[in-house]
Amino acid sequence: MRTQVAIIGAGPAGLLLGHILQRAGIGFVILEQKSREYVLGRIRAGVLEQGSVDILRDLGLDADLEARGLTHHGIYLQYEGTRHHLDFVDLVGRTVTVYGQQALVAHLLAEHDRLGSDVRFEVDGVSPHDMDTDAPYVLAGDGERIDCDLIVGADGYHGVCRPAIPGVTALERGYPYAWLGILADVAPSTDDLIYALHPDGFAMHSMRSPQVSRLYLQVDPSESIDEWSDDRIWDQLQNRLGVDGWTLREGTITEKSITPMRSFVASTLQHGRLFLAGDAGHIVPPTGAKGLNSAIADVALLGRSIAASYRGDASLLSRYSGAALARQWKVQQFSQWMTEMLHVHHEIGDEATRAFRYRSQVGQLEYTTGSRHAQAALAEQYAGLPF
């Protein structure tokens, strides 16, 4: 068969790009190795920058978001038993919206179903070919050849597209901590998200709906989820999030997992007629809530560039990698800064060294919460850099 754009990967990046191309009248096919059920069942990020919300609204893809999204005007930073609110609307005139990636993927896929888009699941052995020629194509596992003008790799960190780029390198770093995340059937105990530094480790209170809370604990990456009973989890959440005059509500834990943290950026996001988007090209630690938003930023830029190329202007497409990576490195810096400011470094040096590091983190938080300029810088980046 032949199409204009072959998209490999049916996560949020691939599905959203499909809608952008559909609106521009550009043909596409989306190929996904995993099953539809697997894709719909993945629990991932849950905070959308205002720019991400604006893009979904402009595309007419915000019906479910408007019904289920929770708009937040800021966040809390907590340390030394005190909680400080940063009001993003007051600081930079912007908001963020809590809306789970799982819900976004379900809505994007339902809209593709309604439009009759060619989205295929459980397609094994997908591979891109001849990206550096004028006639690229994709082979599917059953031997089908899909000729196309462009190939987009939205197939994640472990996908086939990035390794297909000759000479591509990965700039990355690991972190000596992980997040234990839970979903609990209990109303949130906070109006805005809480980020807490505690001597025993980081903790966070988020939410998925007015009835479901999402909470996190810093743990060692080597720990097994089997070591964490529900009672132990709630005890640590109470300990790390507790402040005078506030109560953390507890409920039935319906999902729990441990996720290691890392930063990664590919040296390039394009080669010939192959373009990378989302986790295929970069990953951030979750502290700054940038993973899903980075994917949306990529495909917003890439979709606009592809549409311009079909109108005869290929200049945007030729500059895609440089423009996307320039934004991504700012996002990486912010995510790393938030992560290192809020996580306890149990593994570094002796007791005196660790105490020094912890007190310096407290000092950093005191400066951030005590300076309107510092608060504005955090709010500007958290609510989202321009797309």
Buried (B, 14 or more C-beta within 10 A) or exposed (E): EEBBBBBBBBBBBBBBBBBBBBBBEBBBBBBBBBEBEEBBEEBBBBBBBBBBBBBBEEBEBBEBBEEBBBBBBBBBBBBEEEBBBBEBBBBBEBBBBBBBBBBBBBBBBEBBEEEEBBBBBEBEEBEBBBBEEEEBBBBBEEEEEBEBBBBBBBBBBEBBBBEBBEEBEBEEEEBBBBBBBBBBEBEBBBEBBBBBBBBEBBBBBBBBBEEBBBBBBBBBBEEEEEEBEEEEBBEBBEBBBBBEEEEBEBBEBEEBEBBEBBBBBBBBBBBBBBBBBBBBBBBBBBBBBBBBBBBBBBBBBBBBBBBBBBEEEEEBBEBBBEBBBEBBEEBBBBBBBBBBBBBBBBEEEEEEEBEEBBEEBBEBBBEBBEEEEBBBBBBBBBBBBEB
